C-alpha cells in the first residue's frame, strides 16, 4: 500500500495524565511538542499530506491516533479501544476519516486497538492483547474479508500492542523482538530480530520507500541498512514514557 495521506494529533498539555506502564518518569510536554513537529516533518519528507488535528481536551492519550482506527485501501474500521478512558477519542477520528473512506465501527463487547493490527499486503495480523479481544479481532477480520483480504489472530504475550514488537519493513521482511522471532504465524517472512536491549526499536515505521526508526539503537539501524532503504531517525523519548512509539502517532493511508 502506497501512502499519500496521514492524520496526526498534536499532544495536549495533559499528556502526562495518560495511561502508561513506563517507569521512565513523566514526559516533558514542551520537548514532546518539538518531537511531534519533527515527526510531522518526517512524514512530509516521505511525501505524505499530513493533517494535524488539535489536542483533544480531556483525552491525554488522544495523540496516539493509530489506536482509534484501522485504515485500509477499501475501508476505515473505527475501533472500540480496549482502555475505556480512550473510547471518547474515536468520534473525532471517524469525522476526519469520513472524507477519505467508507467507515464501519467495531461494536461492544468487541475491543480493538489499531496498535494491534499489522497490514502486510492484503493480509492482516491482529494481535490479541489486553486491549484487543477475540470479538474485536473477529469484527475487524470480517470487515476486511469482505474486500478480499485475509487475517490471522496472534496472541500478544509481551508488550502493550502487537506492533510494539512486530512491524513490516518491506513487503516480505518483518522487524521483530525475540518474543516473536519463531512464531509460526510469521514463518513465511524474512525476519530481522532486534536485540533485547534494543526492543523499543522494534516499533519502526515504514512509509513508502523509507523507514522511520527511533533514535539511539545502533545495532538495529545497522541491520536495517542492509535493506537499502533511506532511514530517518527520530527522538521519541517523551512518547516512550507514555508507552507510545512511531507507529501510533499517525494514521497512514
Protein Blocks (a to p, Z undefined) as FASTA:
>chain_A
ZZfbdcdddddfklmmmccfbfnbpadfklmmmmmmmmmmmmmmnopacddddddehiak
lmmmmlmpccdfkbccddddfblklmmmmmmmmmmmmmmbccdddddfbdcdfklpcceh
jaccddddfkbcfklmmmmmmmmmmnopacdddddfedjblklmgccfbfkbccddfklm
mgmklmmpccddddfklmmmmmccdehjaccddehilklmmmmmmnopacddddfklmmm
nopafklmpccZZ
